[in-house]
């Protein structure tokens, strides 16, 4: 099975990659369209999302003796990691909500974002001038509290698409190494996601990467009579450019070399899996719509 469609994939992929390198505005418009769709879906269902997100606080007696492990360096011990709360209260709803706009396929790959599925509708076909009606949507949920609420997000190598070079059918797709550039240090970032997938039925699915960043409050820090809890405070929605846009045309990383900067991994981590941070400010310089804020009523 690993090689059944390899030759056909190679031909279709090479053609599709050339198409989008010549027509990068189609990728940009597709990313804008899907970021608007996601923003509106979350906004229109925010009461349900907040209800389910905040329920974890009320259920504290059921899990207080089995709390999630602390994360990060030198945690203070007065808050709980809320990562899985966001993944379930928001991420698990997305397929159901997206079905209002798209036909969804649960085709999968061994690694990648929290939520990843192939979506199709006539609007995508219109955006790509009939070239394809599908996209492979990657969505990551990055929950943080007030102490970690910074204008960036941390992304792994499995959550960013590259330029997807494919030199011959037998070699498979490889991405160029991205340089995560900071003010004091830099490191190589080995993104592993191709910019486009070709499915076995011939579907052409350019990759679109969106990030949902729920920010929870800490009531113990807000002088509310020592009440404790971590309710949902706001949500940021991000659109990270496809690898063709980053590295080929228009080559955003050349224009904004600090878009990716060093992550929070130590020197012991496998260098092929070191993470990077993505700057919100530079995303907004690329396009204002790539960062959207949603306040919680």
C-alpha positions in Angstrom: 0.0 0.0 0.0 2.9 2.4 0.7 3.8 2.6 -2.9 0.6 1.9 -4.8 -0.1 5.5 -5.8 3.4 6.9 -5.4 4.0 7.6 -9.1 0.6 9.2 -9.6 1.0 11.2 -6.4 4.4 12.5 -7.6 3.0 13.8 -10.9 -0.2 15.3 -9.4 1.7 16.9 -6.5 4.4 18.4 -8.7 1.7 20.0 -10.9 -0.3 21.2 -7.9 2.8 22.7 -6.2 3.7 24.6 -9.4 0.2 25.8 -9.7 0.1 27.3 -6.2 3.6 28.8 -6.5 2.4 30.6 -9.5 -0.9 31.5 -7.9 -0.1 32.2 -4.2 -3.1 34.6 -3.8 -5.3 31.5 -4.0 -3.7 30.1 -0.9 -3.9 33.5 0.8 -7.6 33.9 0.0 -8.2 30.3 1.1 -6.5 31.0 4.5 -8.5 34.2 5.0 -11.8 32.5 4.1 -11.2 29.6 6.5 -10.0 31.9 9.3 -13.2 33.9 9.0 -15.3 30.7 9.0 -13.6 29.4 12.2 -13.9 32.8 13.9 -17.6 33.0 13.1 -18.3 29.4 14.2 -16.7 30.0 17.6 -18.3 33.4 18.0 -21.8 32.0 17.2 -21.3 29.1 19.6 -19.4 30.9 22.3 -22.0 30.3 25.0 -21.9 26.5 24.5 -18.1 26.6 24.4 -17.8 28.7 27.6 -20.3 26.5 29.4 -18.4 23.3 28.6 -15.0 24.9 29.2 -15.9 26.3 32.6 -17.6 23.1 33.7 -14.2 21.7 34.6 -14.0 24.2 37.5 -17.3 23.0 39.0 -16.2 19.4 38.6 -13.1 20.0 40.8 -14.3 17.7 43.6 -14.3 14.8 41.1 -10.6 15.3 40.1 -8.9 17.3 42.8 -7.1 14.2 44.1 -5.9 13.3 40.6 -4.8 16.7 39.1 -3.0 17.0 35.8 0.8 17.2 35.9 2.3 20.6 36.1 4.0 21.8 32.9 6.6 24.4 32.1 9.6 25.4 34.1 9.4 26.1 37.8 5.5 26.1 38.1 4.2 28.0 41.1 1.7 25.3 41.9 -1.4 27.6 42.2 -2.9 26.7 38.8 -3.7 23.6 36.8 -2.7 22.9 33.2 -5.8 23.5 31.2 -4.6 22.1 27.9 -7.0 19.2 27.6 -9.9 21.4 28.6 -9.4 23.5 25.5 -8.8 20.5 23.3 -12.2 18.9 24.4 -14.4 21.9 25.1 -13.4 23.6 21.8 -11.5 21.2 19.6 -14.0 18.3 19.9 -16.8 20.5 18.7 -15.1 21.6 15.5 -16.1 18.7 13.2 -19.8 19.1 14.2 -19.7 22.9 13.7 -17.8 22.7 10.4 -20.3 20.3 9.0 -22.6 23.3 8.6 -20.2 24.6 5.9 -18.3 21.7 4.5 -18.2 18.1 3.6 -15.6 16.6 6.0 -13.4 13.5 5.6 -11.5 12.1 8.6 -8.5 11.0 6.5 -5.5 11.0 8.7 -1.8 10.9 9.0 0.4 9.5 11.8 1.3 12.9 13.3 0.0 16.5 13.1 -2.3 19.0 14.7 -4.9 18.4 17.4 -7.6 18.4 14.8 -7.0 17.6 11.1 -9.4 16.7 8.4 -10.1 17.2 4.7 -12.8 19.7 4.0 -14.6 20.4 0.7 -17.2 22.8 -0.6 -17.9 24.9 -3.7 -16.5 28.1 -2.2 -13.0 26.5 -2.1 -13.4 25.7 -5.8 -14.3 29.3 -6.5 -11.3 30.6 -4.5 -8.9 28.3 -6.4 -10.6 29.1 -9.8 -11.8 25.5 -10.1 -8.4 23.9 -9.4 -9.6 22.1 -6.3 -12.7 22.2 -4.0 -10.8 20.8 -0.9 -8.2 21.7 1.7 -6.5 19.8 4.5 -7.4 21.8 7.6 -5.0 21.7 10.6 -6.2 23.2 13.8 -4.3 23.4 17.1 -5.6 24.3 20.5 -3.1 26.2 22.6 -4.6 26.9 26.0 -2.7 29.3 28.3 -3.3 31.2 31.5 -2.5 34.8 32.5 1.1 34.1 33.3 1.8 32.6 29.9 -0.3 35.0 27.9 2.3 36.3 25.4 1.9 37.6 21.9 3.1 34.4 20.4 2.4 30.7 20.3 4.6 27.7 20.4 4.4 25.3 17.4 5.9 21.9 17.0 7.6 20.5 13.8 4.4 18.5 13.1 2.2 21.7 13.1 3.9 23.8 10.4 4.0 23.2 6.7 7.2 23.7 4.6 8.0 24.2 0.9 7.6 20.5 0.2 10.3 19.6 -2.3 9.9 16.3 -4.1 12.8 15.5 -6.3 11.9 12.0 -7.5 9.0 9.5 -6.8 11.1 7.2 -4.7 12.5 9.9 -2.3 9.3 11.3 -0.9 8.6 14.9 0.1 11.2 16.9 2.1 11.0 20.4 3.5 13.7 23.0 3.6 15.0 23.7 7.1 13.6 26.9 8.6 15.7 29.2 10.7 14.0 30.3 14.0 15.7 33.6 14.5 15.7 35.4 17.9 17.5 38.5 19.2 20.1 36.4 21.1 20.1 33.0 19.5 18.7 31.0 16.6 18.1 27.4 15.8 17.0 25.1 12.9 13.4 24.2 12.8 12.5 21.0 10.9 8.8 21.4 9.9 7.4 18.1 8.7 4.1 19.0 7.1 4.0 19.3 3.3 2.2 22.3 1.8 -0.2 20.1 -0.2 -1.6 16.6 0.1 -2.9 14.4 -2.8 -5.4 11.8 -1.7 -5.7 8.3 -3.3 -8.9 9.4 -5.1 -7.0 12.3 -6.7 -8.3 15.0 -4.3 -5.9 18.0 -4.2 -5.8 19.4 -0.6 -3.6 22.4 0.1 -2.7 22.7 3.8 -4.3 25.5 5.9 -3.0 25.9 9.5 -5.1 27.6 12.0 -4.5 28.0 15.8 -7.1 28.6 18.5 -5.6 30.1 21.7 -8.0 30.0 24.6 -6.8 32.2 27.5 -8.2 31.3 30.9 -8.4 33.6 33.9 -7.1 32.8 37.4 -9.7 34.1 39.9 -7.2 33.7 42.7 -5.2 36.5 41.1 -8.2 38.8 40.7 -9.0 39.6 44.3 -12.4 37.8 44.3 -12.5 36.8 48.0 -10.0 34.1 47.5 -12.3 32.3 45.1 -10.4 29.9 42.8 -11.2 28.8 39.3 -9.9 29.1 35.8 -12.8 30.3 33.6 -12.4 31.1 29.9 -11.3 34.7 29.4 -10.9 35.2 25.7 -9.9 33.4 22.5 -7.3 34.3 19.9 -7.5 32.8 16.4 -4.4 32.7 14.2 -3.7 31.8 10.6 -0.1 30.7 9.9 0.8 30.8 6.3 1.3 27.7 4.1 4.9 26.7 3.5 4.8 27.8 -0.1 3.9 31.3 1.1 6.5 31.2 3.8 9.4 29.9 1.7 8.6 30.3 -2.0 6.1 33.0 -3.1 5.9 35.6 -1.7 8.6 34.2 0.7 7.3 35.7 4.0 10.3 34.4 6.0 12.6 36.5 3.8 10.5 39.5 4.4 10.0 38.8 8.1 12.9 36.7 9.3 11.8 36.8 13.0 8.3 35.4 12.3 9.6 32.2 13.8 11.9 32.5 16.8 13.3 30.0 19.3 10.9 28.0 21.4 11.2 26.8 25.0 13.0 23.5 24.5 16.3 22.7 26.2 19.5 21.5 24.6 18.7 17.9 25.4 15.7 17.7 23.0 16.1 15.9 19.7 17.1 18.8 17.3 14.7 17.4 14.6 11.8 18.0 17.0 12.7 21.3 18.5 9.7 23.7 18.6 9.5 27.4 17.6 7.4 30.4 18.6 5.4 32.3 16.1 5.1 36.1 16.5 1.5 37.5 16.5 2.9 41.0 15.6 4.6 39.8 12.5 1.6 37.7 11.5 -0.4 40.9 11.6 2.2 42.7 9.5 1.8 40.0 6.9 -2.1 40.4 7.0 -4.2 42.0 9.7 -6.7 39.2 9.5 -4.2 36.6 10.6 -4.8 37.4 14.2 -8.3 37.7 15.5 -9.4 38.4 19.1 -12.7 37.2 20.5 -13.7 38.5 23.9 -15.9 36.4 26.1 -19.2 37.9 27.4 
